[in-house]
């Protein structure tokens, strides 16, 4: 036998009385729940943006390493074919052409491109300055050290060698970073 009281019910069993509520959440409990969900969503969205920027930084650095490897392979190929005198032609090349396939965010050659939305998050080759440029899309943790703009610039440079008789020649080539930067992204949970 059950009796229903206002907002609570009493269930009688021999020797014991159990009370439990029949109503749903109170307004206070609902507000606490929504606040906790909102706080969790804020922390997770900030964490997601941090991981996206870290992924962008990693992809950019991997592409730069692949370009350096492509340059070494080109120089080694010229050395093996005994055509080292042609090495200076590589100074004018677009380094992206050394890769088997260009990165998906390569937008081609441009002449003095301005930093706008079309170049953010993309590679391009500045054919006037002969520089390979990457402009980060997410740059919350990116700090340029020389230039005021948020771009990373590379150029192919000759590695000269002086022989015993004083003549200088090109021994090899290097992909040189022209615009040093600091891009430190901490991924631990200790900053929260």
Protein Blocks (a to p, Z undefined) as FASTA:
>chain_A
ZZddehiacdddehiacdddfbdcdfklmmmmmmmmmmmmmmmmmmmmmmmmmmmmmmmm
mmmmmmmmmmmmmmmmmmmnopmkmmmmmmmpcfklmpmbdcfkbgbjcehiacdfklgo
pacddfklopacdddfblmlgccfkbmbdcddddddddddddfkopacdfbdcdddfbgc
dddddfbfklZZ
